[in-house]
């Protein structure tokens, strides 16, 4: 007579717990990306349509239509054959390559773990990355990413396709920000410059807490070849302190502890003044480096702010074309 075999009972193994945690994490990431894609498609779809830059310096490589010369046009583009036939100066327009290569430089340093509003700074980094990725990765465009954190920088080569885009966002979402000294932003920009050799769009998403002197020159070097957008991530508690008595604060990147008595009005006012000065310095250095600047806060409608920025950017470009006689 054979006896029945019963399955073993007991606490789950560490491998089983790890596998279950990964499965739950993948489901959460997939859910977040689905909601993000829906929000972006509903509110921002079409804003970047046709907003491309040529892949070589200048106005493009393929010859287009000829038009009458206007003051301010580049005389090197004069079409002498048409000018001779019409006896009126004409220039030859060129057609830029419509294929865009977009690179994300995503800051996943320990300071991104902070958040006191509706979401953490890390959540906002993922949201901004998703919005830019889903808007630009269309029509044969390629998307690449560099994820920079305390463990170094991870490079994801630029490729086409929706599957690749979602895999990039999933990698950003699952990157764990570890405690410890973060990799300098300037070093990441230097490495990105070596990787992103093809002319295109570069979006840097960071809180820019490093000394501006350590990244301004590298940002300027990138802006000479690429369209450059710097998205600054801010939490409201980084701008002002609450009246909450004695607080013990920790620097997540250095581990330094400090106690501050926030009940004193002078302390709160001094903190707010220094915080505003720091953010002004960051904004000034970004703009002087030739990059577009967009600040997103964890307590505001980030998607609305992004829509306003993209719409304003397109209007500025359209006005520039009109003034330059290109319409």
Backbone as numpy.savetxt, mean C-alpha at the origin, in Angstrom:
# Nx Ny Nz CAx CAy CAz Cx Cy Cz
-13.90 -65.94 19.50 -14.76 -64.75 19.50 -13.87 -63.51 19.50
-14.07 -62.64 18.51 -13.23 -61.45 18.40 -13.84 -60.32 19.18
-12.97 -59.50 19.73 -13.45 -58.33 20.49 -13.42 -57.10 19.61
-14.34 -56.17 19.83 -14.42 -54.93 19.04 -13.30 -53.99 19.45
-12.77 -53.31 18.47 -11.70 -52.34 18.73 -12.31 -50.95 18.86
-12.05 -50.32 19.97 -12.59 -48.96 20.20 -11.51 -47.94 19.91
-11.88 -46.80 19.33 -10.88 -45.78 19.02 -10.31 -45.21 20.30
-9.04 -44.85 20.30 -8.43 -44.30 21.51 -9.03 -42.96 21.86
-9.11 -42.71 23.14 -9.64 -41.43 23.62 -8.54 -40.70 24.38
-8.73 -39.44 24.54 -7.74 -38.64 25.25 -7.61 -37.28 24.63
-6.75 -36.46 25.17 -6.59 -35.11 24.64 -6.03 -35.13 23.23
-6.39 -34.16 22.39 -5.87 -34.13 21.03 -4.38 -33.87 21.02
-3.70 -34.41 20.02 -2.25 -34.21 19.88 -1.97 -32.78 19.42
-0.72 -32.36 19.60 -0.34 -31.01 19.17 -0.48 -30.86 17.66
-0.19 -31.96 16.91 -0.35 -31.88 15.45 -1.80 -31.67 15.06
-2.71 -32.35 15.77 -4.12 -32.18 15.47 -4.61 -30.78 15.78
-4.17 -30.24 16.90 -4.56 -28.87 17.26 -4.03 -27.88 16.24
-2.78 -28.08 15.80 -2.18 -27.17 14.82 -2.92 -27.23 13.49
-3.28 -28.45 13.05 -4.02 -28.60 11.79 -5.39 -27.93 11.86
-6.07 -28.12 12.97 -7.39 -27.50 13.14 -7.27 -25.99 13.17
-6.22 -25.48 13.81 -6.03 -24.03 13.87 -5.78 -23.45 12.48
-4.97 -24.17 11.69 -4.71 -23.71 10.33 -5.98 -23.70 9.49
-6.81 -24.75 9.64 -8.06 -24.81 8.88 -8.99 -23.66 9.26
-9.08 -23.39 10.57 -9.93 -22.28 11.02 -9.39 -20.95 10.52
-8.06 -20.81 10.51 -7.45 -19.57 10.02 -7.73 -19.37 8.53
-7.61 -20.45 7.75 -7.87 -20.36 6.31 -9.32 -19.95 6.05
-10.26 -20.53 6.81 -11.66 -20.17 6.64 -11.90 -18.71 6.99
-11.26 -18.23 8.06 -11.44 -16.84 8.45 -10.88 -15.91 7.38
-9.69 -16.23 6.88 -9.09 -15.41 5.84 -9.96 -15.38 4.59
-10.47 -16.55 4.18 -11.32 -16.62 2.99 -12.57 -15.78 3.17
-13.16 -15.82 4.38 -14.36 -15.03 4.65 -14.06 -13.54 4.58
-12.93 -13.13 5.18 -12.55 -11.72 5.17 -12.31 -11.24 3.74
-11.62 -12.05 2.93 -11.33 -11.65 1.56 -12.59 -11.57 0.71
-13.56 -12.46 0.95 -14.82 -12.39 0.20 -15.56 -11.09 0.51
-15.64 -10.73 1.78 -16.31 -9.48 2.15 -15.56 -8.27 1.60
-14.24 -8.34 1.66 -13.43 -7.24 1.16 -13.62 -7.06 -0.34
-13.62 -8.15 -1.08 -13.79 -8.07 -2.53 -15.15 -7.49 -2.88
-16.17 -7.85 -2.12 -17.51 -7.33 -2.37 -17.57 -5.83 -2.11
-16.98 -5.40 -1.00 -16.99 -3.97 -0.67 -16.22 -3.15 -1.70
-15.06 -3.65 -2.09 -14.25 -2.93 -3.06 -14.96 -2.84 -4.41
-15.52 -3.95 -4.86 -16.20 -3.96 -6.15 -17.41 -3.02 -6.15
-18.10 -2.94 -5.03 -19.30 -2.12 -4.95 -18.97 -0.63 -4.92
-17.90 -0.24 -4.23 -17.65 1.18 -4.01 -16.53 1.77 -4.85
-15.59 0.94 -5.30 -14.44 1.48 -6.00 -14.27 0.96 -7.42
-15.07 0.00 -7.84 -14.87 -0.60 -9.15 -14.96 0.46 -10.24
-14.00 0.46 -11.14 -13.99 1.39 -12.27 -13.20 2.66 -12.03
-12.82 2.95 -10.78 -12.11 4.19 -10.52 -10.71 4.20 -11.13
-10.09 3.01 -11.23 -8.77 2.95 -11.81 -8.79 2.52 -13.27
-9.98 2.44 -13.87 -10.07 2.01 -15.26 -9.33 3.00 -16.16
-8.38 2.50 -16.93 -7.62 3.35 -17.83 -6.53 4.14 -17.15
-6.33 3.98 -15.85 -5.33 4.76 -15.14 -4.01 4.01 -15.15
-3.35 4.02 -16.29 -2.11 3.27 -16.48 -0.99 4.23 -16.84
0.21 3.76 -16.62 1.40 4.52 -16.97 2.26 3.67 -17.88
2.95 4.31 -18.84 3.78 3.56 -19.76 4.87 2.80 -19.03
5.35 1.72 -19.66 6.36 0.90 -19.03 7.77 1.35 -19.36
7.89 2.38 -20.19 9.21 2.95 -20.48 9.13 4.44 -20.22
10.27 5.10 -19.94 10.23 6.54 -19.69 9.66 7.30 -20.87
8.88 8.32 -20.62 8.27 9.09 -21.69 6.79 8.80 -21.82
6.26 9.10 -22.99 4.82 9.01 -23.21 4.37 7.69 -23.81
5.28 6.82 -24.18 4.90 5.55 -24.77 5.83 5.19 -25.90
5.65 3.99 -26.43 6.56 3.50 -27.47 5.87 3.30 -28.81
4.56 3.12 -28.83 3.84 2.87 -30.08 3.33 4.20 -30.65
3.55 4.45 -31.97 3.07 5.70 -32.57 1.55 5.77 -32.60
1.03 6.95 -32.31 -0.42 7.16 -32.32 -0.79 8.23 -33.33
-1.80 9.03 -33.02 -2.28 10.06 -33.94 -1.42 11.32 -33.84
-1.43 12.09 -34.92 -0.76 13.38 -34.94 -1.76 14.47 -34.59
-1.27 15.51 -33.91 -2.13 16.65 -33.58 -1.29 17.91 -33.63
-1.98 19.05 -33.67 -1.28 20.34 -33.76 -0.45 20.58 -32.50
0.69 21.22 -32.73 1.59 21.52 -31.62 0.96 22.57 -30.71
1.12 22.38 -29.39 0.65 23.34 -28.40 1.83 23.77 -27.55
1.84 25.02 -27.10 2.94 25.49 -26.24 3.10 24.58 -25.02
4.34 24.18 -24.76 4.61 23.27 -23.66 4.86 21.85 -24.10
4.50 21.51 -25.35 4.76 20.17 -25.85 6.26 19.96 -26.07
6.68 18.72 -26.00 8.08 18.37 -26.21 8.41 18.49 -27.70
9.36 19.36 -28.04 9.69 19.60 -29.45 10.31 18.36 -30.09
10.83 17.45 -29.26 11.41 16.24 -29.82 10.36 15.31 -30.41
9.08 15.58 -30.11 8.00 14.73 -30.63 7.36 15.32 -31.89
7.94 16.37 -32.43 7.38 16.96 -33.66 7.48 15.97 -34.81
6.38 15.79 -35.51 6.34 14.94 -36.71 6.62 15.84 -37.91
7.85 15.76 -38.43 8.25 16.69 -39.47 7.56 16.41 -40.80
7.19 15.18 -41.07 6.49 14.87 -42.31 5.12 15.54 -42.35
4.35 15.39 -41.27 3.03 16.03 -41.20 3.18 17.54 -41.18
4.17 18.03 -40.47 4.40 19.47 -40.40 4.70 20.04 -41.78
5.50 19.33 -42.57 5.84 19.81 -43.91 4.63 19.82 -44.83
3.78 18.78 -44.70 2.61 18.72 -45.59 1.57 19.77 -45.23
1.40 20.03 -43.94 0.33 20.94 -43.52 0.82 22.37 -43.30
2.13 22.56 -43.27 2.76 23.85 -42.98 2.43 24.36 -41.58
1.88 23.50 -40.74 1.57 23.83 -39.35 2.28 22.80 -38.46
2.98 23.24 -37.43 3.70 22.27 -36.57 2.74 21.24 -35.97
3.11 19.98 -36.10 2.35 18.88 -35.51 3.30 17.99 -34.69
2.73 17.35 -33.67 3.49 16.36 -32.93 2.80 15.01 -33.07
3.57 13.97 -32.88 3.04 12.61 -32.98 2.82 12.06 -31.58
1.56 11.77 -31.24 1.25 11.15 -29.96 1.76 9.72 -29.94
2.06 9.23 -28.77 2.47 7.84 -28.62 1.52 7.13 -27.68
1.41 5.83 -27.85 0.48 5.02 -27.07 1.27 4.24 -26.03
0.91 4.43 -24.79 1.60 3.73 -23.71 1.11 2.29 -23.61
2.02 1.42 -23.20 1.64 0.03 -22.94 0.60 0.01 -21.83
-0.52 -0.67 -22.05 -1.62 -0.66 -21.10 -1.43 -1.65 -19.96
-0.43 -2.48 -20.04 -0.21 -3.47 -19.00 0.48 -2.82 -17.81
-0.06 -3.04 -16.64 0.47 -2.42 -15.42 1.06 -3.48 -14.51
2.20 -3.16 -13.92 2.78 -4.01 -12.89 2.73 -3.25 -11.58
2.06 -3.84 -10.61 1.87 -3.20 -9.30 2.61 -4.01 -8.24
3.34 -3.30 -7.38 4.04 -3.94 -6.28 3.54 -3.35 -4.96
3.30 -4.21 -4.00 2.93 -3.80 -2.65 4.13 -4.01 -1.73
4.45 -2.98 -0.96 5.40 -3.14 0.14 4.57 -3.04 1.42
4.40 -4.17 2.09 3.48 -4.26 3.22 4.27 -4.36 4.52
4.01 -3.44 5.43 4.67 -3.40 6.73 3.93 -4.33 7.70
4.59 -5.41 8.09 4.03 -6.33 9.09 4.90 -6.35 10.34
5.43 -5.20 10.70 6.26 -5.10 11.90 5.40 -5.19 13.15
6.00 -5.44 14.32 5.22 -5.61 15.55 4.32 -4.42 15.91
4.67 -3.22 15.48 3.83 -2.06 15.81 2.45 -2.16 15.17
2.28 -3.03 14.17 0.98 -3.20 13.53 0.00 -4.00 14.39
0.49 -4.61 15.47 -0.42 -5.33 16.36 -1.31 -4.39 17.16
-0.98 -3.10 17.16 -1.69 -2.13 17.99 -3.02 -1.76 17.34
-4.02 -1.52 18.17 -5.32 -1.09 17.67 -6.29 -0.86 18.81
-6.94 0.30 18.84 -7.88 0.61 19.91 -9.26 0.99 19.38
-9.45 0.95 18.07 -10.73 1.34 17.48 -11.46 0.11 16.96
-12.13 0.23 15.83 -12.92 -0.86 15.29 -12.05 -2.00 14.78
-10.79 -1.72 14.47 -9.90 -2.74 13.94 -8.47 -2.39 14.33
-7.60 -3.36 14.22 -6.19 -3.11 14.51 -5.52 -2.54 13.27
-4.31 -2.05 13.44 -3.56 -1.54 12.31 -3.26 -2.66 11.31
-3.03 -3.88 11.82 -2.79 -5.01 10.92 -4.02 -5.31 10.07
-5.22 -5.19 10.65 -6.45 -5.39 9.88 -6.58 -4.35 8.78
-6.22 -3.11 9.11 -6.31 -2.04 8.12 -5.27 -2.21 7.01
-4.11 -2.75 7.36 -3.10 -3.05 6.35 -3.64 -4.06 5.34
-4.29 -5.10 5.85 -4.87 -6.12 4.96 -5.97 -5.51 4.09
-6.81 -4.66 4.68 -7.89 -4.05 3.91 -7.34 -3.15 2.81
-6.35 -2.32 3.13 -5.77 -1.45 2.11 -5.07 -2.26 1.03
-4.37 -3.31 1.43 -3.71 -4.17 0.44 -4.73 -4.82 -0.48
-5.84 -5.27 0.10 -6.88 -5.90 -0.71 -7.51 -4.94 -1.69
-7.78 -3.72 -1.24 -8.40 -2.74 -2.13 -7.50 -2.42 -3.31
-6.24 -2.16 -3.05 -5.30 -1.85 -4.13 -5.13 -3.04 -5.06
-5.00 -4.24 -4.49 -4.77 -5.43 -5.29 -5.96 -5.74 -6.19
-7.15 -5.71 -5.63 -8.34 -6.06 -6.40 -8.65 -5.03 -7.48
-8.22 -3.78 -7.27 -8.46 -2.75 -8.27 -7.46 -2.79 -9.41
-6.22 -3.14 -9.11 -5.17 -3.06 -10.14 -4.93 -4.37 -10.87
-5.23 -5.50 -10.25 -4.90 -6.80 -10.85 -5.98 -7.24 -11.83
-6.12 -6.49 -12.92 -7.13 -6.80 -13.93 -6.55 -6.56 -15.32
-7.19 -7.14 -16.30 -6.81 -6.89 -17.68 -5.38 -7.25 -18.03
-4.88 -8.35 -17.46 -3.51 -8.75 -17.75 -2.48 -8.09 -16.87
-2.90 -7.24 -15.94 -1.95 -6.61 -15.03 -1.34 -7.64 -14.08
-0.16 -7.32 -13.57 0.54 -8.22 -12.67 0.65 -7.59 -11.29
0.62 -8.44 -10.27 0.72 -7.99 -8.89 1.84 -8.75 -8.19
2.71 -8.01 -7.53 3.76 -8.59 -6.71 3.72 -7.96 -5.33
4.40 -8.58 -4.38 4.36 -8.07 -3.01 5.66 -8.37 -2.29
6.02 -7.45 -1.40 7.10 -7.67 -0.45 6.51 -7.46 0.94
6.53 -8.50 1.76 5.98 -8.45 3.11 7.14 -8.33 4.08
7.26 -7.17 4.74 8.40 -6.87 5.60 7.99 -6.92 7.06
8.75 -7.67 7.86 8.48 -7.77 9.28 9.75 -7.99 10.06
9.60 -8.35 11.33 10.78 -8.55 12.18 11.59 -9.76 11.74
10.97 -10.69 11.01 11.68 -11.86 10.54 12.34 -11.67 9.20
12.34 -10.45 8.66 12.90 -10.19 7.35 11.81 -9.89 6.34
12.16 -9.92 5.08 11.23 -9.59 4.00 10.97 -10.81 3.13
9.69 -11.06 2.84 9.27 -12.14 1.95 8.82 -11.54 0.63
9.36 -12.03 -0.46 9.03 -11.50 -1.79 8.14 -12.50 -2.52
7.02 -12.00 -3.03 6.11 -12.79 -3.87 6.19 -12.22 -5.28
6.73 -12.96 -6.25 6.92 -12.43 -7.61 5.61 -11.94 -8.22
5.73 -10.97 -9.10 4.57 -10.40 -9.77 4.02 -11.37 -10.81
2.72 -11.67 -10.68 2.05 -12.56 -11.63 0.64 -12.05 -11.89
0.01 -12.64 -12.90 -1.34 -12.27 -13.27 -2.35 -13.20 -12.61
-3.61 -12.79 -12.66 -4.70 -13.68 -12.30 -5.29 -13.43 -10.92
-6.58 -13.73 -10.83 -7.30 -13.55 -9.58 -6.82 -14.51 -8.51
-6.50 -15.74 -8.91 -6.02 -16.72 -7.93 -4.73 -16.24 -7.27
-3.84 -15.70 -8.07 -2.59 -15.18 -7.52 -2.85 -14.00 -6.58
-3.77 -13.13 -6.98 -4.09 -11.96 -6.14 -4.61 -12.40 -4.78
-5.52 -13.36 -4.77 -6.06 -13.83 -3.50 -5.01 -14.55 -2.67
-4.07 -15.24 -3.33 -3.01 -15.90 -2.58 -2.08 -14.88 -1.93
-1.84 -13.76 -2.62 -1.02 -12.69 -2.03 -1.70 -12.13 -0.79
-2.99 -11.88 -0.88 -3.73 -11.32 0.26 -3.78 -12.33 1.40
-3.94 -13.60 1.07 -3.95 -14.62 2.11 -2.60 -14.68 2.82
-1.52 -14.52 2.08 -0.19 -14.53 2.68 -0.02 -13.33 3.62
-0.53 -12.18 3.21 -0.46 -11.00 4.08 -1.28 -11.22 5.34
-2.48 -11.81 5.18 -3.38 -12.00 6.32 -2.82 -12.99 7.33
-2.08 -13.97 6.86 -1.60 -15.02 7.77 -0.18 -14.77 8.27
0.43 -13.69 7.82 1.76 -13.36 8.32 1.64 -12.89 9.77
2.34 -13.56 10.63 2.29 -13.24 12.05 3.34 -12.20 12.38
2.92 -11.12 13.04 3.85 -10.09 13.48 4.48 -10.53 14.79
5.76 -10.79 14.77 6.45 -11.28 15.96 7.10 -10.12 16.70
7.25 -10.27 18.01 7.92 -9.26 18.80 9.40 -9.22 18.43
9.99 -8.06 18.62 11.41 -7.91 18.30 11.64 -6.73 17.39
12.89 -6.40 17.18 13.24 -5.27 16.34 12.83 -5.53 14.89
12.08 -4.60 14.32 11.59 -4.77 12.96 12.67 -4.40 11.96
12.56 -4.97 10.77 13.48 -4.61 9.69 13.23 -3.16 9.30
14.28 -2.35 9.12 14.10 -0.94 8.77 13.35 -0.79 7.45
12.47 0.20 7.41 11.70 0.45 6.19 12.62 0.84 5.04
13.66 1.60 5.33 14.59 2.00 4.27 15.25 0.81 3.59
15.63 -0.21 4.37 16.23 -1.41 3.79 15.25 -2.14 2.87
13.98 -2.21 3.29 12.96 -2.86 2.46 12.76 -2.10 1.15
12.82 -0.77 1.20 12.66 0.02 -0.02 13.82 -0.20 -0.98
15.02 -0.32 -0.43 16.20 -0.60 -1.28 16.04 -1.95 -1.98
15.60 -2.94 -1.24 15.43 -4.27 -1.83 14.30 -4.28 -2.86
13.22 -3.54 -2.59 12.12 -3.47 -3.54 12.55 -2.80 -4.83
13.39 -1.80 -4.72 13.87 -1.12 -5.92 14.63 -2.07 -6.83
15.36 -3.01 -6.24 16.10 -3.99 -7.03 15.17 -5.02 -7.66
14.03 -5.30 -7.02 13.11 -6.32 -7.51 12.15 -5.75 -8.55
11.59 -4.57 -8.28 10.59 -3.96 -9.18 11.32 -3.18 -10.27
11.82 -3.88 -11.26 12.60 -3.23 -12.32 11.71 -2.69 -13.42
10.54 -3.23 -13.56 9.65 -2.78 -14.63 8.84 -1.58 -14.15
8.74 -0.59 -14.99 8.04 0.64 -14.65 6.57 0.34 -14.33
6.05 0.87 -13.23 4.66 0.60 -12.87 4.23 1.37 -11.64
3.40 0.74 -10.83 2.84 1.35 -9.63 3.39 0.63 -8.40
3.85 1.41 -7.42 4.30 0.85 -6.15 3.50 1.49 -5.03
2.96 0.65 -4.16 2.17 1.12 -3.02 2.87 0.66 -1.75
3.27 1.61 -0.92 3.93 1.33 0.35 2.90 1.52 1.46
2.62 0.46 2.22 1.63 0.51 3.29 2.35 0.30 4.61
2.41 1.35 5.44 3.19 1.31 6.67 2.68 2.38 7.63
3.12 2.29 8.89 2.83 3.38 9.82 3.95 4.42 9.82
5.04 4.16 9.08 6.13 5.12 8.88 6.65 5.66 10.22
6.81 4.77 11.20 7.32 5.17 12.50 8.84 5.27 12.53
9.51 4.73 11.51 10.97 4.87 11.43 11.33 6.34 11.20
12.54 6.70 11.54 13.04 8.04 11.29 12.97 8.34 9.80
12.28 9.44 9.40 12.17 9.74 7.96 13.51 9.81 7.24
14.57 10.17 7.97 15.89 10.23 7.33 16.35 8.87 6.85
15.77 7.79 7.40 16.20 6.44 7.03 15.46 5.91 5.80
14.38 6.59 5.36 13.64 6.07 4.21 13.32 7.10 3.13
13.53 8.38 3.39 13.14 9.39 2.41 13.90 9.25 1.09
15.22 9.08 1.15 16.01 8.98 -0.09 15.62 7.76 -0.90
15.35 6.64 -0.22 14.95 5.43 -0.93 13.58 5.60 -1.57
12.69 6.32 -0.88 11.38 6.59 -1.46 11.50 7.49 -2.69
12.37 8.48 -2.60 12.60 9.38 -3.75 13.15 8.61 -4.95
14.05 7.67 -4.69 14.62 6.89 -5.79 13.55 6.07 -6.50
12.60 5.52 -5.75 11.52 4.76 -6.37 10.60 5.66 -7.19
10.34 6.87 -6.71 9.39 7.75 -7.38 9.91 8.26 -8.72
11.23 8.20 -8.95 11.76 8.66 -10.23 11.40 7.72 -11.37
11.05 6.49 -11.06 10.74 5.51 -12.10 9.31 5.02 -12.05
8.69 5.05 -10.89 7.36 4.47 -10.72 6.35 5.51 -10.22
5.08 5.23 -10.49 4.02 5.90 -9.75 4.08 5.36 -8.32
4.05 6.25 -7.35 4.28 5.84 -5.97 3.18 6.38 -5.06
2.57 5.47 -4.31 1.54 5.83 -3.34 1.97 5.33 -1.97
2.03 6.22 -1.00 2.37 5.87 0.37 1.11 5.95 1.23
0.69 4.81 1.76 -0.49 4.74 2.62 -0.03 4.64 4.06
-0.34 5.68 4.84 0.08 5.75 6.24 -1.04 5.23 7.14
-0.72 4.26 7.98 -1.70 3.64 8.87 -1.55 4.24 10.27
-2.68 4.75 10.82 -2.66 5.45 12.10 -3.81 4.97 12.97
-3.54 4.82 14.26 -4.57 4.55 15.26 -4.79 5.82 16.09
-6.04 6.11 16.49 -6.30 7.36 17.22 -5.50 7.50 18.50
-5.18 6.39 19.18 -4.43 6.48 20.42 -2.96 6.81 20.19
-2.53 6.77 18.94 -1.20 7.24 18.62 -1.16 8.75 18.49
-2.33 9.37 18.41 -2.41 10.81 18.27 -2.73 11.52 19.57
-3.42 10.86 20.48 -3.76 11.49 21.77 -4.00 10.40 22.81
-3.71 10.74 24.07 -3.88 9.81 25.17 -5.20 10.06 25.89
-5.85 9.02 26.41 -7.06 9.21 27.20 -6.72 9.57 28.64
-7.67 10.11 29.35 -7.50 10.39 30.78 -7.82 9.09 31.53
-6.81 8.24 31.71 -7.02 6.91 32.28 -6.07 6.61 33.43
-5.55 7.64 34.08 -4.66 7.41 35.21 -3.28 6.98 34.75
-2.62 6.17 35.57 -1.27 5.71 35.27 -1.34 4.53 34.31
-0.67 4.67 33.15 -0.64 3.63 32.14 0.78 3.10 32.00
0.89 1.79 31.84 2.17 1.18 31.53 2.20 0.87 30.04
3.06 1.57 29.32 3.15 1.44 27.87 4.36 0.62 27.49
4.22 -0.15 26.43 5.31 -1.00 25.94 5.54 -0.73 24.47
6.78 -0.59 24.11 7.16 -0.49 22.70 7.27 -1.91 22.16
6.35 -2.28 21.27 6.29 -3.66 20.79 7.52 -4.06 19.98
8.24 -3.08 19.44 9.39 -3.40 18.61 10.70 -3.46 19.40
10.76 -2.78 20.56 11.98 -2.80 21.36 11.77 -3.45 22.72
10.51 -3.59 23.15 10.22 -4.18 24.46 10.37 -3.21 25.62
10.63 -1.95 25.33 10.84 -0.96 26.38 9.52 -0.62 27.08
9.55 -0.56 28.41 8.38 -0.23 29.23 8.52 1.18 29.79
7.36 1.86 29.92 7.37 3.18 30.52 6.00 3.48 31.11
5.99 4.06 32.33 4.75 4.43 32.99 4.49 5.92 32.78
3.23 6.23 32.43 2.84 7.62 32.17 1.56 7.91 32.93
1.52 9.04 33.62 0.33 9.47 34.34 -0.53 10.31 33.40
-1.53 9.68 32.80 -2.36 10.38 31.83 -3.41 11.28 32.48
-3.51 11.27 33.81 -4.45 12.17 34.48 -3.98 13.62 34.41
-2.71 13.82 34.17 -2.18 15.17 34.08 -2.43 15.74 32.69
-3.15 16.85 32.66 -3.51 17.48 31.39 -2.27 17.88 30.59
-1.25 18.35 31.29 -0.04 18.79 30.60 0.62 17.63 29.86
0.56 16.43 30.43 1.15 15.26 29.79 0.37 14.92 28.51
-0.95 14.93 28.60 -1.77 14.61 27.42 -1.58 15.64 26.32
-1.52 16.93 26.70 -1.34 17.98 25.70 0.03 17.88 25.02
1.05 17.61 25.82 2.39 17.49 25.24 2.47 16.30 24.30
1.85 15.19 24.69 1.85 14.00 23.84 1.15 14.30 22.51
-0.02 14.96 22.56 -0.77 15.27 21.34 0.03 16.21 20.43
0.70 17.18 21.03 1.50 18.12 20.23 2.64 17.40 19.52
3.35 16.54 20.25 4.46 15.80 19.64 3.97 14.83 18.58
2.81 14.21 18.81 2.27 13.26 17.83 1.89 13.97 16.53
1.26 15.14 16.65 0.90 15.90 15.44 2.15 16.34 14.68
3.17 16.76 15.43 4.42 17.17 14.76 5.06 15.99 14.03
5.01 14.82 14.66 5.58 13.63 14.01 4.86 13.31 12.71
3.53 13.35 12.74 2.76 13.03 11.53 2.94 14.08 10.44
3.09 15.35 10.83 3.37 16.37 9.83 4.72 16.13 9.16
5.70 15.72 9.96 7.03 15.43 9.42 6.97 14.26 8.44
6.21 13.23 8.79 6.06 12.08 7.89 5.42 12.52 6.58
4.33 13.29 6.66 3.64 13.74 5.45 4.53 14.61 4.58
5.29 15.50 5.18 6.17 16.38 4.42 7.25 15.59 3.70
7.82 14.59 4.37 8.87 13.79 3.74 8.33 12.91 2.62
7.11 12.40 2.78 6.50 11.59 1.71 6.25 12.44 0.48
5.67 13.61 0.68 5.39 14.49 -0.46 6.66 14.99 -1.13
7.67 15.35 -0.32 8.91 15.84 -0.92 9.68 14.74 -1.65
9.37 13.48 -1.33 9.98 12.36 -2.04 9.30 12.09 -3.37
8.22 12.81 -3.67 7.53 12.64 -4.95 6.45 11.59 -4.94
5.98 11.19 -3.77 4.94 10.17 -3.67 3.61 10.79 -3.29
2.53 10.17 -3.74 1.21 10.53 -3.25 1.06 10.02 -1.83
0.36 10.77 -0.99 0.22 10.42 0.42 -1.24 10.25 0.78
-1.55 9.14 1.44 -2.90 8.87 1.91 -2.81 8.34 3.33
-3.48 9.00 4.26 -3.50 8.54 5.65 -4.83 7.84 5.93
-4.75 6.61 6.44 -5.93 5.85 6.82 -5.88 5.59 8.31
-7.02 5.80 8.99 -7.10 5.61 10.44 -8.02 4.44 10.75
-7.73 3.78 11.86 -8.51 2.61 12.24 -9.90 2.96 12.73
-10.18 4.25 12.96 -11.49 4.67 13.46 -12.29 5.43 12.42
-11.87 5.36 11.13 -12.56 6.09 10.08 -12.95 5.16 8.94
-13.75 5.68 8.02 -14.17 4.93 6.83 -13.01 4.91 5.84
-12.15 3.91 5.96 -10.96 3.85 5.14 -11.29 3.69 3.66
-12.36 2.96 3.36 -12.72 2.73 1.96 -13.19 4.02 1.31
-13.94 4.84 2.06 -14.36 6.13 1.53 -13.19 7.06 1.28
-12.22 7.06 2.21 -11.03 7.89 2.02 -10.22 7.45 0.81
-10.13 6.13 0.61 -9.41 5.62 -0.55 -10.11 6.02 -1.84
-11.45 5.95 -1.85 -12.21 6.34 -3.03 -12.00 7.82 -3.35
-12.01 8.67 -2.31 -11.78 10.10 -2.52 -10.39 10.35 -3.09
-9.41 9.63 -2.58 -8.04 9.83 -3.05 -7.90 9.43 -4.52
-8.43 8.25 -4.87 -8.31 7.78 -6.26 -9.06 8.70 -7.20
-10.27 9.13 -6.81 -11.04 10.05 -7.65 -10.33 11.38 -7.82
-9.77 11.91 -6.74 -9.04 13.16 -6.82 -7.79 13.05 -7.68
-7.13 11.92 -7.60 -5.93 11.69 -8.42 -6.28 11.69 -9.90
-7.37 11.07 -10.25 -7.78 11.04 -11.66 -8.17 12.43 -12.15
-8.85 13.21 -11.28 -9.23 14.56 -11.69 -8.00 15.44 -11.89
-7.00 15.29 -11.01 -5.79 16.08 -11.16 -5.07 15.75 -12.46
-5.02 14.46 -12.79 -4.37 14.07 -14.04 -5.14 14.59 -15.25
-6.47 14.54 -15.17 -7.28 15.04 -16.29 -7.07 16.54 -16.47
-7.01 17.29 -15.38 -6.78 18.73 -15.47 -5.40 19.03 -16.02
-4.40 18.22 -15.64 -3.06 18.41 -16.17 -3.02 18.20 -17.68
-3.75 17.17 -18.15 -3.80 16.91 -19.59 -4.46 18.05 -20.34
-5.51 18.62 -19.77 -6.22 19.75 -20.42 -5.32 20.96 -20.51
-4.63 21.28 -19.39 -3.75 22.43 -19.37 -2.59 22.26 -20.35
-2.10 21.02 -20.46 -0.98 20.73 -21.36 -1.38 20.64 -22.82
-2.66 20.76 -23.13 -3.11 20.72 -24.50 -3.24 19.34 -25.06
-3.42 18.33 -24.21 -3.48 16.96 -24.70 -4.90 16.51 -24.94
-5.87 17.41 -24.81 -7.25 17.03 -25.08 -7.86 17.98 -26.09
